[in-house]
């Protein structure tokens, strides 16, 4: 006999925006971003190799946007 068979519940995985990023200089996941909203600047720093930079941003920006500006600046400097 047995009971009524139920449908398996599938949990939806919510993707979150990361807060620690990969450093282009050393390759470790150790980039942290400190945002100063008063002057619209962010301080990007690697905890392993010490690479750092100050990035200016427009107010509706997330940490991911600031990291992408940092990466663009890195590849522009290291480009051909």
Secondary structure by P-SEA (a helix, b strand, c coil): cccccccbbbbbbbbbbbcbbbbccccccbbbbbbbccccbbbbbbccccccbbbbbcccccaaaaaaaaaaaaaaaacc
